[in-house]
Amino acid sequence: MKEKQIYKRADEILGPFLQEHGFEIRQSGEYLRRVEGGEDRIAVGIGPPSKAATHFAVFMSYYPDYLNILATLHPKAAKNEEKGFPCGPYLTPVGATRNPKYWSHRTPEALDRSLAHVLECLKNAGLPWLETLRDPVVFAENIDPVAALGAAIAHEVAGNLEKAREFYEEMWRRLTIVRGMATEKKFLEESGRQFIFVATKLGKEPEKCAEYKEKLGFYPQIEPLGGNRDVGKVSRL
């Protein structure tokens, strides 16, 4: 089936239930719900190239407001409204995991059966799982560890300072590699704000931070790691 047909049918079968639970249709196949402290997002998407012709997946996550800082720290991300799925993101019968789960759309009948199962999964596991992510500790436990900066912020907000330090150090390691490979102009354009943020968190290279702030005209108020553990007040940019 064509991709547009899949999304249209998803709106017909999933849409009414999701709208009853506060979601709005952002675009066909994608649903958003504003909640206290963040946003829930659910999206239907076709599978990878090897499965796209026959299967789709359902992605979902909660995105807390305290991660909005990531867009400010990355100019390219700031221009992109797509926030991604920091937890999960694959819907399954027991919640959401990082292990892919696909449903068939090989025929119209198969698609309807799949979407009926998706609806059941959302009712019994998906939406309850989203609710658990409101707790910063649970969110930090579920966030994708590959996204080092997001994971660092999440663990800091949750009060897991040692874990947060590990992820900030990992992000620092990555930034150091990039800085050694790029021109200063390119590094500042693409990673300068992240450098300032992470360096300040860890107390590294204050003179270089001051230099980069001046060159970028970027003067954020950043709490060093451990300086402020209030939820939503990791830093003010």
N, C-alpha and C positions, 0 to 999 in steps of 0.2 A: 504494500500500500504506500501511497505517497505521504511524505512527512506532514503536509498540511492536513491531510485527511485524519491522520493519527491525532494531531493536536485538536482538531475540531471535535472528534469523537470523545476525546478526553474531557473537553469542556462540557460536553453534553452529559457525560456519565459522572465525572468527578466534580464538575463545577458547582452544581446545586448543593452538594454536601459541604464543600469547602466554603462556599459563600455563607451557608448557615452558621459556620464556625468562624466568621469574621474575615475570611480571605477575600481579596479582590483579584480579578483576572487582569494581570499586568499586560499580557499578550496571550494569544492562544497557546495553551499548554503550560502557562507559567502563572503561579498564584502567590500573592504576597499578603501578609497579615502584620499590621503594626501592633505590637504588644508593649507593655511597660518595659522599658530598658532595651528595646531592640526590635528585631523584625524576623518573622518566620517566612521562609521561602520554600516553595515546592515547584518542581519543574519536570515535565515529561520530556525526555530526549531520546533520540534514536541511539542504538548501540554503536560500538566502534566499527570501522570499515568491514571487519570480518562478519559482523552481525547486523549491520545497519539495515540490510534488505529484509530482515525477518524478525528483528527483536528491538525492543525499546527498554529504557530504564526510567526509574523515577528517582530524582535527586531531591534531597531535602536537608535543611539545617536551620538553626536559629543563628542570627548574626547580631551579637550585642553591640550597643552603641559604643562601648569602650574600644571596639576594634575599628571604628571609623577613622581613628588616627592613622591607620595604615594608608589610606588614600592621600592624606596630607603629606605623608613621608615619601610617597612615590608619585611623581608628577604624572606618569603615564596612567597609573591606576586612578588618579584623581579625575582624569578625563573620561574614564570608563565607568558607567553606572553599575556594571556587573561586579557584585561583591563576592561572588563565589559561594562555596559551601565549606566552611571551616571544619564542620563535624560531619560524621556519616561518610559519604552522602547518600549511599544507595538504600532506598526503602526495601525492607524485607518483612516477612511475616512476624518477626520478633523486634522490630525497631528499625535501626539504620546502622550500616557498617561500611567499612572501607572496601570490603569484598564485593565485587560486582554482582548484581542480581538483575536478570533480564526477563522480560515477558515477550511472548510471541505476538506479532502483528501480521503473520503470514497471510491470513485471510480476514475479511470483515468479521466472520464468526469468531476466529481466534482472538482478534483484537477485543471484541466485546467480552469474551470470557476473561481475558487478561485484565481488562479495566475493572471488571466486577471483582476480581481478586485483589487488585490494587486498592479499590475502595474498601474492601474488608480489612486489608492490612493497615490502611490509614486510620480506620475507626479503632481497631483493636490494639495497634502498636505504634503507628507513625506519629499521630498527634500526641498521645501520652509521652512518647519519647521526646518530642519537641519541648513539652512542658518541663521535663527534667533539666533541660539545658539552661533554664533561667538561673539555676544555682551556679555561680561562678566556679565552684569546686568541680561540679559535674561537667561543666563546659570544658574546663581545663583538662580533665581526664579524657575527654572525647576529641579534643582538637587534633587536627592532623599534625604530627610532630615534624613532618618535612617542612612545613611553613614555620621556620624557626622564629621569626620576629612576632608573628601572631601568637605562637605558642608561648613565647616569653611574656608578652603582655597579658595573656590569659592567666598564666600561672602567677604573675605578679598580683593581678587583681584578686585572684583566689587566695592570696597569702602564702603561696608555695614559693618562698623567696629563693631557696636553694635550686629548685627546679627552674625557676625563672632565670637565675644566673647561668645555668647550664645552656639554656637556649639563647640568651643574650651573647654568651661567649661563642656559641656556634655561629650566630649571625655576624659577630665581630670577625671570626675566622674567614667567613665568606667574603665580607667586605674588604678585608685585608688582601685577599687574593685578587679581587676585582681591581682594587686600587693599584696593585702592582702590575696589572696587565693593560690598564687603560690610561689615556692621557688625563691630566688633571681636569681639563675642561669637560671631557666626556664623563668622567667619574662624578664630578660635581653635579652635572645635569641629571644623571641617572640615579646616583646613589648618595649624593652629598647630604641630603636631609636625613637619610637613614643612618649615615655615619655619625652625624651630630647627635642624633637621638640615642643610638646604642653606646657611643663613646661616653656620653653624659651619664647614662644609666650605670655604666661600669667604672666611671672615673678615669677614663683613659684619654691621653693626648689632649689636655685642655687647651694648650696653645694652638694646636691644629684646629680644634673645634672653633675657637675664636676667629681664626683666619677664615675658615669655611663659612662661618655665619656672616662675616663681613662681605665675602665675595658673593654669597647667595642672597644677602639681604633678608636672612631668615633668623629671627631671634625668638625662638620658642621658650616657654617656661617648662622646664623638664625636671621632674623630681628624680634624684638619683635612686637607684634600686634600694628599697627599704625605707625610703624617706616618706612615702605616703601609701598606705595600704587600703585606703577607702575605695570601695567599688566605684568605678566610673571616674575616678580622679587620679588615674595613673600619671597623666600629664596634661597640660593645657597648651594647645598649639593654636 
